[in-house]
Amino acid sequence: IRLLSSLIEDNFVGSGGSGGRGAGLYNRFGDVFMSDISFLNNQLSTDNSIGNEGGAIYNGRDMSITSGLFDGNTANKGGAIFSKGGTILFITHSEFINNIAGRDGGAITNEGEIEIWYSTIDNNHAEFQGGGINNTNTLDGIAHIEKSTISNNSVSNQSSGGGGIYNQGTLALINSTVSGNSAESPSLRNAT
């Protein structure tokens, strides 16, 4: 699938029995390339149902995003994007702002392999882990972040942490800025 110069906005998915996934885009089996795309105000229910992953995108395969804007999306896990284990997600020249997770990963929850280049993750919020990014070890999450800024993100639960990044997998952070994030424990938390 190729999505070019598009706007995906104001979609809502309720929780149902097993939870919702990808209010803007649910990618289960196909490879996706996106360029110059905006996901605005897409929302999954943030109740405690199983699932509710990826307010804008649920990614179950390989995906590339160039020049993306993710603003105001909401889910339980991965306010903007939830990327499942066994996938590869490549993001460059993109912006994630004002996204909210009722549990983990205000902007992104990653279980697979993710690369983020030349991007900004700013002013996102999660209740528990990773105000900006939650890189999990559920299926050996691998995150490579380079020449990017992770700033002003927050986590509200006192027993959790990682205002900017909560890492339980493998993380490489290169020539990037992590600043102004807030949590009860460190803004970059490595929990192994």
N, CA, C and O of each residue as an XYZ file, in Angstrom:
768
protein
N       0.853     -1.182      0.000
C       0.000      0.000      0.000
C       0.889      1.232      0.000
O       1.888      1.278      0.718
N       0.534      2.233     -0.800
C       1.214      3.521     -0.805
C       0.200      4.596     -0.440
O      -0.851      4.705     -1.073
N       0.516      5.394      0.584
C      -0.322      6.517      0.987
C       0.506      7.782      0.828
O       1.520      7.956      1.504
N       0.078      8.661     -0.060
C       0.849      9.851     -0.390
C      -0.020     11.087     -0.217
O      -1.180     11.101     -0.629
N       0.546     12.133      0.396
C      -0.124     13.433      0.517
C      -1.571     13.291      0.969
O      -2.492     13.750      0.293
N      -1.761     12.654      2.113
C      -3.110     12.342      2.584
C      -3.323     12.805      4.024
O      -2.374     12.992      4.785
N      -4.599     12.983      4.373
C      -5.019     13.346      5.722
C      -5.965     12.271      6.238
O      -6.960     11.948      5.589
N      -5.653     11.717      7.406
C      -6.510     10.738      8.069
C      -6.865     11.334      9.420
O      -6.002     11.490     10.285
N      -8.152     11.670      9.600
C      -8.532     12.548     10.705
C      -9.858     12.127     11.338
O     -10.773     11.661     10.660
N      -9.932     12.311     12.683
C     -11.186     12.209     13.443
C     -11.893     10.864     13.319
O     -13.116     10.813     13.181
N     -11.134      9.784     13.368
C     -11.721      8.444     13.364
C     -11.770      7.907     14.794
O     -10.901      8.218     15.608
N     -12.780      7.107     15.092
C     -12.936      6.547     16.439
C     -13.282      5.067     16.346
O     -14.111      4.656     15.534
N     -12.620      4.265     17.205
C     -12.930      2.847     17.318
C     -13.157      2.544     18.793
O     -12.301      2.843     19.626
N     -14.316      1.945     19.125
C     -14.602      1.551     20.499
C     -13.848      0.296     20.876
O     -13.180     -0.308     20.037
N     -13.950     -0.099     22.129
C     -13.131     -1.211     22.624
C     -13.644     -2.575     22.184
O     -12.834     -3.458     21.899
N     -14.944     -2.780     22.117
C     -15.457     -4.098     21.757
C     -14.979     -5.165     22.721
O     -14.545     -4.844     23.828
N     -15.048     -6.428     22.327
C     -14.667     -7.516     23.218
C     -13.179     -7.641     23.432
O     -12.729     -7.812     24.565
N     -12.400     -7.558     22.361
C     -10.954     -7.753     22.489
C     -10.172     -6.467     22.281
O      -8.949     -6.507     22.149
N     -10.843     -5.342     22.251
C     -10.150     -4.079     22.078
C     -10.037     -3.690     20.626
O     -10.112     -4.534     19.733
N      -9.854     -2.401     20.397
C      -9.714     -1.891     19.046
C      -8.259     -1.738     18.661
O      -7.372     -1.753     19.514
N      -8.025     -1.591     17.377
C      -6.659     -1.392     16.882
C      -6.704     -0.446     15.693
O      -7.531     -0.588     14.793
N      -5.782      0.538     15.710
C      -5.588      1.395     14.555
C      -6.812      2.162     14.111
O      -7.423      1.826     13.097
N      -7.179      3.195     14.865
C      -8.362      3.980     14.479
C      -8.180      4.634     13.114
O      -9.149      4.782     12.369
N      -6.956      5.025     12.776
C      -6.704      5.616     11.465
C      -6.337      4.595     10.415
O      -6.832      4.657      9.290
N      -5.462      3.639     10.768
C      -5.003      2.613      9.830
C      -4.679      1.341     10.602
O      -3.875      1.357     11.535
N      -5.308      0.243     10.208
C      -5.013     -1.062     10.790
C      -4.311     -1.881      9.723
O      -4.947     -2.360      8.784
N      -2.993     -2.046      9.864
C      -2.199     -2.776      8.883
C      -1.821     -4.127      9.463
O      -0.934     -4.224     10.311
N      -2.495     -5.161      9.002
C      -2.257     -6.489      9.562
C      -1.295     -7.321      8.728
O      -0.421     -7.990      9.278
N      -1.447     -7.288      7.395
C      -0.672     -8.201      6.558
C       0.167     -7.526      5.472
O       1.083     -8.157      4.944
N      -0.108     -6.278      5.122
C       0.567     -5.664      3.979
C       1.737     -4.788      4.373
O       1.809     -4.313      5.506
N       2.655     -4.572      3.445
C       3.729     -3.613      3.637
C       3.213     -2.245      3.184
O       2.513     -2.132      2.178
N       3.573     -1.207      3.948
C       3.019      0.123      3.705
C       4.134      1.149      3.572
O       5.085      1.161      4.353
N       4.000      2.017      2.560
C       4.877      3.183      2.396
C       4.014      4.432      2.463
O       3.020      4.547      1.746
N       4.399      5.375      3.332
C       3.662      6.629      3.473
C       4.610      7.807      3.330
O       5.746      7.764      3.803
N       4.134      8.862      2.674
C       4.900     10.088      2.552
C       3.962     11.284      2.566
O       2.896     11.264      1.952
N       4.379     12.332      3.281
C       3.583     13.561      3.381
C       2.164     13.241      3.836
O       1.187     13.511      3.137
N       2.082     12.654      5.034
C       0.794     12.173      5.543
C       0.546     12.723      6.935
O       1.479     12.887      7.721
N      -0.714     13.007      7.238
C      -1.086     13.510      8.563
C      -2.161     12.616      9.171
O      -3.147     12.270      8.521
N      -1.945     12.251     10.434
C      -2.925     11.537     11.234
C      -3.298     12.443     12.393
O      -2.483     12.676     13.286
N      -4.523     12.956     12.389
C      -4.945     13.946     13.373
C      -6.182     13.465     14.127
O      -7.181     13.074     13.523
N      -6.098     13.501     15.456
C      -7.254     13.278     16.332
C      -7.980     11.959     16.096
O      -9.208     11.902     16.155
N      -7.231     10.915     15.834
C      -7.816      9.577     15.752
C      -7.806      8.962     17.145
O      -6.870      9.186     17.913
N      -8.838      8.187     17.480
C      -8.990      7.768     18.863
C      -9.514      6.352     18.997
O     -10.490      5.959     18.358
N      -8.825      5.588     19.860
C      -9.340      4.312     20.339
C      -9.825      4.534     21.759
O      -9.314      5.400     22.469
N     -10.798      3.762     22.168
C     -11.229      3.816     23.556
C     -10.027      3.541     24.461
O      -9.218      2.662     24.165
N      -9.906      4.284     25.559
C      -8.789      4.069     26.479
C      -9.249      3.395     27.764
O      -8.634      3.577     28.815
N     -10.332      2.613     27.688
C     -10.713      1.842     28.867
C      -9.707      0.705     29.041
O      -8.723      0.646     28.304
N      -9.922     -0.170     29.965
C      -8.938     -1.199     30.278
C      -9.107     -2.490     29.485
O      -8.618     -3.539     29.904
N      -9.783     -2.427     28.364
C      -9.935     -3.623     27.531
C      -8.580     -4.075     27.000
O      -7.666     -3.269     26.822
N      -8.465     -5.381     26.750
C      -7.263     -5.892     26.098
C      -7.188     -5.257     24.715
O      -8.210     -5.106     24.045
N      -6.014     -4.895     24.294
C      -5.866     -4.271     22.985
C      -5.895     -2.760     23.089
O      -5.172     -2.168     23.890
N      -6.731     -2.143     22.279
C      -6.769     -0.683     22.180
C      -5.368     -0.145     21.881
O      -4.826      0.675     22.622
N      -4.808     -0.623     20.789
C      -3.418     -0.345     20.441
C      -3.322      0.458     19.146
O      -3.880      0.072     18.119
N      -2.605      1.582     19.212
C      -2.348      2.389     18.030
C      -3.473      3.336     17.683
O      -4.326      3.015     16.855
N      -3.483      4.512     18.314
C      -4.541      5.482     18.056
C      -4.636      5.872     16.593
O      -5.731      5.942     16.036
N      -3.487      6.128     15.963
C      -3.459      6.442     14.536
C      -3.227      5.180     13.708
O      -3.945      4.920     12.742
N      -2.200      4.386     14.101
C      -1.791      3.224     13.303
C      -1.522      2.018     14.195
O      -0.841      2.119     15.215
N      -2.067      0.886     13.794
C      -1.627     -0.409     14.307
C      -0.853     -1.068     13.175
O      -1.396     -1.301     12.095
N       0.434     -1.372     13.431
C       1.277     -1.928     12.389
C       1.609     -3.380     12.680
O       2.208     -3.701     13.706
N       1.207     -4.270     11.750
C       1.477     -5.690     11.894
C       2.432     -6.236     10.862
O       2.656     -7.446     10.815
N       3.012     -5.367     10.021
C       3.986     -5.802      9.017
C       5.101     -4.773      8.926
O       5.440     -4.153      9.934
N       5.682     -4.575      7.745
C       6.744     -3.589      7.573
C       6.147     -2.290      7.058
O       5.230     -2.293      6.237
N       6.688     -1.172      7.557
C       6.108      0.128      7.244
C       7.201      1.183      7.198
O       8.150      1.155      7.981
N       7.046      2.119      6.260
C       7.952      3.259      6.137
C       7.130      4.541      6.126
O       6.158      4.662      5.381
N       7.534      5.504      6.966
C       6.838      6.782      7.064
C       7.843      7.908      6.853
O       8.814      8.024      7.601
N       7.613      8.736      5.840
C       8.435      9.904      5.563
C       7.547     11.142      5.620
O       6.479     11.180      5.009
N       7.999     12.154      6.361
C       7.251     13.415      6.478
C       5.833     13.182      6.980
O       4.856     13.560      6.334
N       5.744     12.553      8.146
C       4.452     12.312      8.766
C       4.199     13.285      9.906
O       5.134     13.706     10.588
N       2.950     13.640     10.112
C       2.520     14.428     11.265
C       1.484     13.619     12.023
O       0.464     13.219     11.462
N       1.750     13.381     13.298
C       0.848     12.647     14.177
C       0.511     13.566     15.342
O       1.355     13.824     16.199
N      -0.717     14.056     15.373
C      -1.103     15.072     16.347
C      -2.461     14.718     16.957
O      -3.450     14.553     16.242
N      -2.493     14.602     18.294
C      -3.760     14.446     18.999
C      -4.422     13.085     18.901
O      -5.642     12.981     19.028
N      -3.635     12.039     18.678
C      -4.181     10.685     18.612
C      -4.172     10.039     19.999
O      -3.352     10.395     20.845
N      -5.093      9.081     20.234
C      -5.262      8.504     21.569
C      -5.514      7.006     21.492
O      -6.280      6.533     20.652
N      -4.851      6.256     22.393
C      -5.070      4.814     22.538
C      -4.593      4.385     23.920
O      -4.022      5.187     24.659
N      -4.826      3.127     24.269
C      -4.267      2.593     25.507
C      -2.756      2.433     25.395
O      -2.013      2.860     26.280
N      -2.304      1.817     24.308
C      -0.877      1.589     24.066
C      -0.519      2.155     22.703
O      -1.127      1.805     21.691
N       0.475      3.036     22.688
C       0.858      3.680     21.436
C      -0.172      4.706     21.023
O      -0.997      4.451     20.146
N      -0.125      5.876     21.658
C      -1.108      6.917     21.358
C      -1.211      7.197     19.866
O      -2.308      7.381     19.339
N      -0.055      7.230     19.179
C      -0.042      7.414     17.729
C       0.150      6.083     17.009
O      -0.637      5.733     16.129
N       1.210      5.328     17.383
C       1.543      4.089     16.667
C       1.821      2.953     17.643
O       2.531      3.123     18.633
N       1.247      1.794     17.343
C       1.627      0.541     17.995
C       2.204     -0.349     16.908
O       1.525     -0.658     15.929
N       3.475     -0.770     17.079
C       4.120     -1.629     16.093
C       4.401     -2.990     16.729
O       5.167     -3.101     17.687
N       3.775     -4.000     16.183
C       3.799     -5.359     16.724
C       5.173     -6.009     16.570
O       5.962     -5.613     15.712
N       5.452     -7.006     17.402
C       6.680     -7.775     17.295
C       6.813     -8.449     15.939
O       5.820     -8.858     15.339
N       8.043     -8.560     15.461
C       8.293     -9.188     14.170
C       8.149     -8.255     12.993
O       8.233     -8.689     11.844
N       7.931     -6.960     13.264
C       7.766     -5.976     12.194
C       8.980     -5.059     12.131
O       9.789     -5.012     13.058
N       9.094     -4.331     11.026
C      10.101     -3.284     10.885
C       9.366     -1.993     10.563
O       8.582     -1.930      9.616
N       9.629     -0.961     11.367
C       9.016      0.348     11.172
C      10.120      1.381     11.009
O      10.966      1.544     11.888
N      10.105      2.077      9.875
C      11.103      3.116      9.592
C      10.402      4.461      9.525
O       9.444      4.630      8.771
N      10.881      5.429     10.320
C      10.276      6.762     10.385
C      11.363      7.798     10.161
O      12.419      7.741     10.790
N      11.105      8.749      9.263
C      12.063      9.828      9.061
C      11.330     11.142      8.794
O      10.246     11.162      8.212
N      11.957     12.250      9.242
C      11.425     13.598      9.020
C       9.953     13.699      9.418
O       9.126     14.209      8.662
N       9.641     13.204     10.613
C       8.253     13.175     11.069
C       8.120     13.833     12.433
O       9.106     14.038     13.141
N       6.879     14.161     12.790
C       6.605     14.862     14.038
C       5.445     14.180     14.759
O       4.399     13.904     14.172
N       5.662     13.914     16.050
C       4.655     13.316     16.921
C       4.394     14.289     18.061
O       5.260     14.489     18.913
N       3.221     14.891     18.090
C       2.907     15.878     19.120
C       1.508     15.636     19.688
O       0.583     15.252     18.973
N       1.384     15.872     20.992
C       0.073     15.880     21.666
C      -0.687     14.563     21.579
O      -1.918     14.557     21.593
N       0.030     13.451     21.488
C      -0.613     12.143     21.488
C      -0.684     11.613     22.922
O       0.159     11.953     23.753
N      -1.685     10.785     23.211
C      -1.914     10.331     24.582
C      -2.155      8.823     24.610
O      -2.913      8.286     23.802
N      -1.487      8.145     25.567
C      -1.738      6.721     25.814
C      -2.315      6.555     27.210
O      -1.754      7.047     28.188
N      -3.446      5.855     27.294
C      -4.046      5.573     28.586
C      -3.189      4.653     29.427
O      -3.368      4.579     30.643
N      -2.248      3.939     28.791
C      -1.294      3.099     29.520
C       0.141      3.448     29.111
O       0.795      4.234     29.797
N       0.640      2.885     28.016
C       2.066      2.993     27.695
C       2.312      3.559     26.300
O       1.530      3.333     25.376
N       3.416      4.302     26.163
C       3.831      4.806     24.862
C       2.970      5.941     24.359
O       2.139      5.752     23.471
N       3.166      7.135     24.927
C       2.349      8.285     24.538
C       2.305      8.509     23.038
O       1.240      8.754     22.471
N       3.470      8.425     22.394
C       3.533      8.536     20.931
C       3.607      7.163     20.281
O       2.834      6.858     19.373
N       4.556      6.318     20.754
C       4.835      5.044     20.081
C       5.065      3.936     21.101
O       5.790      4.119     22.079
N       4.443      2.790     20.866
C       4.829      1.546     21.535
C       5.377      0.616     20.472
O       4.716      0.334     19.473
N       6.603      0.139     20.701
C       7.275     -0.725     19.736
C       7.600     -2.074     20.361
O       8.225     -2.151     21.419
N       7.160     -3.145     19.684
C       7.532     -4.503     20.072
C       8.502     -5.120     19.072
O       9.135     -6.133     19.371
N       8.627     -4.525     17.898
C       9.452     -5.090     16.834
C      10.760     -4.344     16.686
O      11.485     -4.138     17.659
N      11.059     -3.939     15.459
C      12.275     -3.178     15.165
C      11.861     -1.831     14.585
O      11.085     -1.761     13.632
N      12.393     -0.760     15.181
C      12.027      0.583     14.738
C      13.280      1.425     14.550
O      14.212      1.370     15.353
N      13.284      2.205     13.473
C      14.321      3.220     13.258
C      13.637      4.567     13.126
O      12.672      4.717     12.376
N      14.147      5.551     13.865
C      13.610      6.914     13.816
C      14.760      7.863     13.500
O      15.755      7.912     14.224
N      14.612      8.618     12.407
C      15.640      9.563     11.972
C      15.013     10.945     11.782
O      13.881     11.061     11.313
N      15.756     11.988     12.149
C      15.376     13.381     11.856
C      13.923     13.673     12.245
O      13.188     14.294     11.478
N      13.520     13.236     13.411
C      12.123     13.381     13.813
C      12.011     14.024     15.188
O      12.978     14.068     15.948
N      10.823     14.520     15.495
C      10.541     15.175     16.767
C       9.385     14.466     17.457
O       8.335     14.223     16.862
N       9.606     14.139     18.727
C       8.574     13.524     19.561
C       8.402     14.448     20.755
O       9.221     14.436     21.674
N       7.335     15.253     20.747
C       7.213     16.365     21.693
C       5.801     16.440     22.290
O       4.799     16.309     21.587
N       5.762     16.654     23.604
C       4.505     16.929     24.312
C       3.484     15.802     24.199
O       2.290     16.048     24.030
N       3.966     14.565     24.295
C       3.090     13.398     24.347
C       2.977     12.926     25.794
O       3.806     13.285     26.630
N       1.957     12.127     26.092
C       1.733     11.730     27.485
C       1.274     10.279     27.580
O       0.473      9.813     26.769
N       1.798      9.569     28.591
C       1.335      8.211     28.912
C       1.055      8.132     30.403
O       1.673      8.832     31.205
N       0.124      7.276     30.757
C      -0.184      7.090     32.175
C       0.935      6.335     32.883
O       1.296      6.688     34.006
N       1.499      5.290     32.241
C       2.454      4.430     32.933
C       3.880      4.502     32.375
O       4.750      5.071     33.034
N       4.149      3.961     31.215
C       5.525      3.831     30.742
C       5.740      4.521     29.407
O       4.990      4.305     28.455
N       6.770      5.352     29.346
C       7.174      5.957     28.089
C       6.257      7.054     27.603
O       5.397      6.827     26.752
N       6.442      8.255     28.148
C       5.633      9.380     27.685
C       5.799      9.632     26.202
O       4.844      9.992     25.514
N       7.030      9.441     25.704
C       7.297      9.558     24.274
C       7.262      8.207     23.593
O       6.436      7.960     22.715
N       8.187      7.314     24.016
C       8.342      5.993     23.393
C       8.403      4.908     24.453
O       9.092      5.047     25.463
N       7.674      3.824     24.211
C       7.773      2.615     25.027
C       8.329      1.518     24.128
O       7.633      1.020     23.243
N       9.591      1.142     24.359
C      10.237      0.081     23.588
C      10.233     -1.174     24.443
O      11.010     -1.282     25.392
N       9.359     -2.131     24.115
C       9.125     -3.263     25.007
C      10.032     -4.444     24.707
O      10.640     -4.539     23.640
N      10.104     -5.334     25.674
C      10.846     -6.584     25.474
C       9.906     -7.750     25.252
O      10.330     -8.905     25.279
N       8.610     -7.454     25.030
C       7.625     -8.512     24.824
C       8.087     -9.460     23.723
O       8.035    -10.680     23.877
N       8.534     -8.892     22.622
C       9.068     -9.690     21.519
C      10.393     -9.095     21.053
O      10.645     -8.952     19.857
N      11.241     -8.750     22.040
C      12.585     -8.237     21.782
C      12.588     -6.955     20.965
O      13.174     -6.912     19.884
N      11.943     -5.912     21.468
C      11.917     -4.619     20.796
C      13.315     -4.049     20.586
O      14.140     -4.037     21.500
N      13.565     -3.581     19.381
C      14.844     -2.969     19.021
C      14.557     -1.576     18.487
O      13.802     -1.422     17.528
N      15.154     -0.563     19.099
C      14.928      0.816     18.665
C      16.251      1.498     18.355
O      17.185      1.464     19.157
N      16.320      2.117     17.185
C      17.467      2.921     16.764
C      16.941      4.332     16.503
O      16.137      4.542     15.595
N      17.396      5.288     17.298
C      16.932      6.668     17.185
C      18.139      7.545     16.906
O      19.094      7.566     17.683
N      18.093      8.276     15.783
C      19.252      9.071     15.395
C      18.830     10.441     14.877
O      17.871     10.575     14.117
N      19.590     11.469     15.319
C      19.376     12.850     14.876
C      17.932     13.285     15.080
O      17.323     13.897     14.203
N      17.393     12.959     16.250
C      16.004     13.248     16.579
C      15.912     13.929     17.939
O      16.875     13.936     18.705
N      14.750     14.498     18.231
C      14.508     15.190     19.493
C      13.311     14.573     20.193
O      12.240     14.409     19.607
N      13.516     14.232     21.468
C      12.446     13.690     22.306
C      12.329     14.627     23.495
O      13.173     14.614     24.391
N      11.271     15.448     23.503
C      11.206     16.543     24.475
C       9.794     16.758     25.007
O       8.801     16.509     24.323
N       9.739     17.230     26.257
C       8.488     17.690     26.881
C       7.393     16.629     26.942
O       6.207     16.958     26.951
N       7.787     15.367     26.983
C       6.827     14.275     27.140
C       6.681     13.948     28.622
O       7.545     14.310     29.420
N       5.599     13.269     29.002
C       5.378     13.033     30.425
C       4.686     11.706     30.706
O       3.981     11.143     29.869
N       4.926     11.234     31.936
C       4.269     10.050     32.491
C       3.686     10.470     33.830
O       4.352     11.165     34.597
N       2.454     10.062     34.128
C       1.811     10.544     35.346
C       1.821      9.564     36.511
O       1.747     10.004     37.658
N       1.910      8.247     36.273
C       1.870      7.283     37.363
C       3.184      7.276     38.127
O       4.249      7.138     37.525
N       3.123      7.423     39.432
C       4.329      7.580     40.247
C       5.204      6.340     40.279
O       6.407      6.454     40.515
N       4.647      5.166     40.051
C       5.443      3.942     40.127
C       6.099      3.594     38.791
O       6.859      2.629     38.707
N       5.811      4.370     37.752
C       6.355      4.076     36.429
C       7.433      5.086     36.065
O       7.930      5.796     36.939
N       7.799      5.161     34.806
C       8.843      6.104     34.447
C       9.082      6.192     32.960
O       8.312      5.708     32.131
N      10.193      6.838     32.672
C      10.553      7.055     31.292
C       9.706      8.133     30.651
O       8.979      7.873     29.693
N       9.799      9.355     31.182
C       9.036     10.454     30.599
C       9.283     10.597     29.112
O       8.358     10.863     28.346
N      10.540     10.420     28.699
C      10.888     10.467     27.278
C      10.828      9.095     26.638
O      10.095      8.875     25.674
N      11.628      8.154     27.200
C      11.720      6.793     26.657
C      11.711      5.791     27.803
O      12.442      5.952     28.781
N      10.894      4.771     27.684
C      10.939      3.620     28.590
C      11.419      2.443     27.767
O      10.726      1.997     26.853
N      12.610      1.934     28.087
C      13.220      0.890     27.273
C      13.327     -0.415     28.048
O      13.914     -0.454     29.129
N      12.763     -1.474     27.499
C      12.923     -2.818     28.040
C      13.587     -3.742     27.026
O      13.825     -4.918     27.302
N      13.880     -3.199     25.857
C      14.496     -3.994     24.800
C      15.915     -3.531     24.542
O      16.694     -3.348     25.477
N      16.253     -3.341     23.272
C      17.569     -2.859     22.852
C      17.389     -1.466     22.277
O      16.541     -1.248     21.411
N      18.194     -0.519     22.762
C      18.053      0.872     22.350
C      19.400      1.456     21.938
O      20.385      1.341     22.667
N      19.434      2.089     20.754
C      20.582      2.893     20.329
C      20.079      4.317     20.140
O      19.162      4.559     19.355
N      20.678      5.255     20.856
C      20.304      6.664     20.797
C      21.539      7.436     20.359
O      22.511      7.527     21.110
N      21.511      7.999     19.135
C      22.704      8.563     18.520
C      22.431      9.989     18.061
O      21.450     10.249     17.365
N      23.316     10.920     18.460
C      23.210     12.326     18.030
C      21.795     12.866     18.170
O      21.290     13.543     17.275
N      21.166     12.569     19.285
C      19.784     12.978     19.526
C      19.696     13.753     20.838
O      20.610     13.707     21.661
N      18.588     14.463     21.020
C      18.353     15.249     22.225
C      17.159     14.688     22.973
O      16.087     14.501     22.399
N      17.351     14.420     24.262
C      16.264     14.015     25.153
C      16.219     15.064     26.253
O      17.119     15.116     27.092
N      15.174     15.912     26.263
C      15.160     17.030     27.210
C      13.744     17.420     27.607
O      12.798     17.248     26.839
N      13.613     17.949     28.823
C      12.357     18.517     29.283
C      11.240     17.523     29.501
O      10.079     17.913     29.622
N      11.576     16.223     29.555
C      10.568     15.200     29.801
C      10.350     15.048     31.308
O      11.247     15.355     32.093
N       9.177     14.580     31.718
C       8.914     14.476     33.156
C       8.293     13.138     33.523
O       7.416     12.613     32.837
N       8.793     12.604     34.653
C       8.288     11.352     35.223
C       8.834     11.268     36.643
O       9.771     11.985     36.994
N       8.248     10.390     37.461
C       8.754     10.209     38.818
C      10.137      9.573     38.809
O      10.951      9.863     39.686
N      10.420      8.715     37.837
C      11.742      8.129     37.681
C      12.342      8.679     36.391
O      11.656      9.413     35.680
N      13.589      8.358     36.058
C      14.301      9.056     34.993
C      13.559      9.196     33.665
O      12.713      8.374     33.314
N      13.902     10.271     32.933
C      13.271     10.513     31.642
C      13.669      9.492     30.596
O      12.925      9.243     29.648
N      14.835      8.904     30.765
C      15.245      7.765     29.936
C      15.432      6.616     30.883
O      16.429      6.557     31.603
N      14.488      5.698     30.896
C      14.548      4.593     31.846
C      14.812      3.298     31.122
O      14.096      2.925     30.193
N      15.869      2.605     31.570
C      16.233      1.324     31.004
C      15.867      0.248     32.013
O      16.542      0.099     33.031
N      14.824     -0.491     31.746
C      14.344     -1.503     32.686
C      14.530     -2.869     32.069
O      13.752     -3.283     31.209
N      15.567     -3.574     32.511
C      15.843     -4.908     31.952
C      15.583     -5.982     32.974
O      15.760     -7.166     32.685
